[in-house]
């Protein structure tokens, strides 16, 4: 499942994660202090991509 940042529309894709995150890491498995690499938004600012 992919997640979209509500602030900047960056997409978290587990098949193509940001640097430092292993491929196929589910969004739910990311640490609570994960922030959007584009805008710095917190995990709470992400929604399931529709």
C-alpha positions in Angstrom: 0.0 0.0 0.0 1.2 3.5 -0.8 0.7 6.6 1.4 0.5 10.2 0.3 1.7 13.2 2.3 -1.3 15.6 2.8 1.1 18.5 2.9 3.2 18.2 -0.2 1.7 15.1 -2.1 4.9 13.1 -1.8 4.2 9.4 -2.1 5.7 6.8 0.2 6.1 3.6 -1.9 7.4 0.6 -0.1 8.9 -0.7 -3.4 10.8 2.5 -3.8 11.4 3.9 -0.3 13.5 6.9 0.6 17.2 6.5 1.5 17.7 4.7 4.7 14.5 2.6 4.5 14.6 -1.0 3.3 12.6 -2.0 0.3 9.2 -3.5 1.1 9.0 -1.8 4.5 5.3 -1.2 5.2 4.3 2.4 6.2 3.0 1.1 9.5 6.5 -0.4 10.2 8.3 3.0 9.9 9.4 4.5 13.2 7.0 7.0 14.8 9.4 9.8 14.2 9.5 9.3 10.4 9.1 12.5 8.6 8.4 13.3 4.9 11.7 13.6 3.1 10.2 16.4 0.9 8.6 18.7 3.5 9.2 17.4 7.0 5.6 16.5 7.7 5.0 13.8 10.4 3.6 10.4 9.9 0.2 11.6 11.0 0.1 13.8 7.9 0.0 10.8 5.6 -3.1 9.1 4.2 -3.6 6.0 2.1 -3.2 6.8 -1.6 -6.5 6.5 -3.5 
